[in-house]
């Protein structure tokens, strides 16, 4: 908690009021100069005592942030660089592209398209209306969506090719140079394909370049190695140098490995900001941050002394995942295509230095040229679906470290006769748990959700696919869509089952629609829930142990608000087979109206065993949390001691600065 101001005695003031006196005898110019100095000194040094590295928690009366608009197109992190030319690479993004291979994508603007006014964004939103807010539809509606896109594909492709032809022709080459030492690029890889481009309405994208490196004659990139690289066209110029660390060789020996999880990110000040003005102390930091930052280099004042509230992206930097999964709803462009460009610039400092992988969300469905499709998403982002023998970029899988990760689509047909269902069966049948012991699945619309928002939208998909995931021993299921955090106990078919997956909803990245705050009565399988913005990390420690942490934006650095230690039960493989057989027999018997009492008793016994297991896990978790609380308390004491020392140093520094400014003012004749 932030440290409250001291009571019962005067607060330590680095600036005495006697040092800022006689203002009424000064000229207007001198008075303005002195007032500026006095305001800065008093606001920073004489306000509530700052708490260095304070953990900003909240009481039950805490008012969570409300809906906020997207950041302005002219925001410094969203706008094109003033120094950029038509061929300057931007929006650099890394993705896995097979064993030892990576895809790097970037955008240039060879025609240097004119700026589009932000007023068009509101018009696009009004025109699209409810059509671009498609929910997790039943299979019949999804098939209609696919059929409509297929019927119009030929006509649209010709129109788009004609509009994009000048961009593609002027786009130039797509080249990446890389090496293991900064500035020493030992390898050069050029894409054999021209840049991509797409159009929607009056919008024509820039040239979207993509190079796969580590898959050709150059051979796989060295594993677990820092790679330095740059992208561009040798004849037209290069990007700045970027670096990232390659994944370890797939296998259990690659563990430990940290995955970052985030969903529904968007591009608001929740996604990217320095302080939360809804927090009682955040307003002071927010008001002064820009002013103080101008003095930072002059007086070496540590900005961490202010009670800052992290943005999601800044917080993700502190937790430092090896790679990231975004569970859908990326840009919230909602048909206004320039918002895809601004989002690409927003996340580029992250996506250029670590791999980000995506599954599709409902906000990736857009109305482009009168047809609902995923055109922007599938053109801009690389998904290695062909490597996993998928027919669609909307669902695919990949291996990383000791995990097999499956990305499913809530917005493609998923019934038992669908292509996605058939692909899922083939993909799971090929998983070698000795090689990738952890099995992780991600899709957008959650199957388990006690929030009022999007209630039941994933139910049809759950009925179709949940038995498949249970049978193959999936460990974790990560979803988004609901703008709040919720972690569930292991659950199958709405019942506790200690051999079932752990479902976690992580759709709290910071979108423009604000958090979903209203919940139903908490069901037994819901372990923890809270409508705060944040992200998560999953540490795969070894073949049987993992740790999950949820990091709220209002918490300090790598501290976590929810923690779970996970142990895989080796006996679950045989138990799952027996339970699944009994479950299917019960369903068949119930459908025929002849459910047998013995099967019901078996189901009841299973439920009792699972309940007992949950109680044991809860006790173990309580002990873990108690140890975690003790560690945090000890850390807090250490930080408080350091904070007091820093405050004393800062107070002395500010006093010296105030006195120096007063003396300099006298020498310069500020006093009339």
C-alpha positions, 0 to 999 in steps of 0.5 A, a space after each residue: 500500500 502507498 505510505 500515508 503522509 506522516 501525522 502528528 508532526 510536520 512533514 519534511 520540507 526540502 524548501 523553506 517558505 523563507 526561501 520563496 518570499 518577497 514575491 509581491 515586490 517582484 516584476 511580473 516576469 520575475 514573479 512568473 519565474 519564481 512561481 514556476 520554481 516554487 510550484 515545482 519544488 513544493 508539488 514534488 518535494 512538499 506533497 505526500 511522501 512518495 513511496 519508492 517501489 510501493 505496491 499499489 493495492 486497493 480496498 473494496 471501495 476502489 473505483 476501477 478505471 472506466 471506459 476510455 477512448 483509443 489514444 489519439 492517432 498523433 500520440 508519440 507511440 502511434 504516429 509515424 516518426 517525423 524522420 521516416 521516409 517512404 522506405 523506412 521500416 516500421 511495425 517490426 514483428 517476430 513470429 515462430 516459423 518452424 524449427 529454428 526458423 523465424 518470420 519477421 514482418 515490417 511495413 513501409 509506405 513506398 507511395 507515402 500515403 497522405 494522413 487520414 483524418 481521425 474523424 474518419 474513425 468515428 464514421 467507420 465505427 458508425 457505419 460498421 455498427 453491430 456488424 463488427 461486434 460479432 460474437 462467438 456464433 453458432 456453427 451455422 452463422 460461422 458457415 454463413 460467414 465463411 460462405 459469404 467471404 468465399 462467394 465474394 472472394 473472386 471479385 474482391 481479389 481483382 479489385 484489391 490487386 488493382 488498387 495494391 499494384 502500385 504499392 507492390 511495384 514500388 515496395 522494393 526488396 524484403 531483406 533481413 541481415 543478422 548475426 550473433 554480434 552487434 553490427 556484424 551481420 554474417 547472414 543475409 536472407 531475401 524473400 523471394 516474394 514481393 511485399 503484400 498489400 491489401 485495401 479496404 474502402 478508401 484505405 490502401 495499406 503500406 507494403 507489408 514485407 516478410 522474410 523467413 530466416 533460419 529455414 533456408 540454406 543459412 540453416 536453423 538459427 542457433 538455439 538460445 542465442 541473442 541474434 542482432 538483426 536489421 530489415 530493409 532494402 539494401 538500395 533504399 536503407 535499413 531499419 535500426 538494429 534490433 535483437 532477440 533471444 532465440 528459443 531453446 531446442 525443443 525438448 524437456 531439457 529446454 525448461 525452464 521457460 517463461 510464456 507471457 499471456 495477454 488478451 484484448 490489448 487495444 491501444 488506450 492509455 490502459 494499454 500504454 501509460 505511466 500513471 493511473 489518475 483513478 488512483 489517489 496518488 497517481 494524479 500527482 505523479 501523472 500531473 508532474 511526470 512530464 515536467 519532472 522528466 525534463 529535469 531528470 537529466 539535470 538533477 538525476 532524480 529517480 522517477 521510480 520514487 513516484 507511485 507509478 501504476 504500470 501500463 500493460 506493455 510497461 508491466 510486460 517489460 518488467 516480467 520479461 517473458 521469453 515469448 508472448 501469446 495474445 489471446 485475440 482482440 489485438 488493435 480494436 481497429 474495428 474496420 478503421 484500417 489506420 488503427 492497425 498501423 498505429 497498433 503495430 507501432 505501439 507494440 513494435 518495441 516489444 514485438 521486435 525483440 520477442 516473439 508474439 503469437 496470436 489467436 483470432 478474436 471477434 475484433 479481428 472480424 471486420 467489414 472490408 468492402 462489404 464482406 466480413 472477413 479477417 483480411 487485415 489480421 491474416 495479411 499483417 501477421 504470420 501464423 505458421 499454420 502450414 507447419 502444423 498441416 492446418 488449412 487455415 491461418 486462424 488455427 495452428 500449433 507450434 512447439 516451443 521449449 517443452 510445450 506444444 501450443 495450440 491456437 484455435 478459432 472461436 470464429 471458425 466452424 468447430 463442430 465434429 464435421 468441421 475442418 478445424 475439429 478434424 485438424 485438432 484431432 490430427 494435431 493432438 494425435 501427433 503430440 509426443 508428451 515425452 518431447 513436449 510434456 506441457 500441452 497448452 491451448 488458447 482461443 478467444 471466447 472462454 468456455 468457463 466464465 462467471 462474469 455477466 459479459 459474454 456469458 455462454 458465448 463459448 458453450 457450443 464450442 465447449 460441447 464440441 471440443 472439450 472431450 477432445 482436450 480432456 482426453 489428450 490431457 491438456 494442461 492449460 486453456 487460455 482465453 480472452 474476450 471477457 475484460 476481466 481476470 478469472 482463474 478456474 480450478 481444473 474443470 471438465 463438463 462443469 465439474 471439478 476434476 483434478 485431471 482436467 485443464 486449468 482454464 484462465 481468462 486473461 482478457 484484461 489487457 487494457 482495451 477501449 471498452 473498459 473492464 467487465 465488473 459484474 459477476 454472477 455468484 462464484 461457482 465452485 470451479 472458479 478459484 479467483 476473479 477480479 476486473 482489473 487490467 493486467 497480464 500473466 506469466 506461465 513459468 514451465 519449470 520442468 516436466 511436472 511443475 509450473 507456476 502461474 502468476 497474474 500481474 495487475 497493472 496497479 501492482 509493483 513490478 514483477 509482484 503478482 496478485 494471483 499465484 498458482 503452483 501446478 503439479 502434473 499428476 502422472 496417474 491422470 492418463 489412466 484416470 482420464 480414460 476411465 472417467 471419459 468412458 464413464 462420462 460418455 456412457 452416462 451421456 448415452 444412457 441419459 439420452 436414451 432415458 436408461 441411466 444406470 445407478 452404478 454409473 451415477 454413483 461412479 460420477 458422484 465418487 469422481 466428484 467427491 475425489 475431485 472435491 477432496 483434491 481441490 481442498 488439498 490443493 487449497 491448503 497447499 496453495 494457502 501455505 505457498 501464499 503465506 510464504 509469498 506474503 512473508 517474502 513480500 513483507 520482508 522485501 517491503 521492509 527493505 524497500 521502505 528503508 531504501 526509500 527513506 534513505 532516497 527521500 532524505 537524499 532527494 530532500 537535500 538535493 531539492 533544498 540545494 536546488 531551491 537555494 541555488 535557484 534563488 542565488 542565481 536569480 539574485 545574480 541575474 537580477 530577477 529581484 526588482 
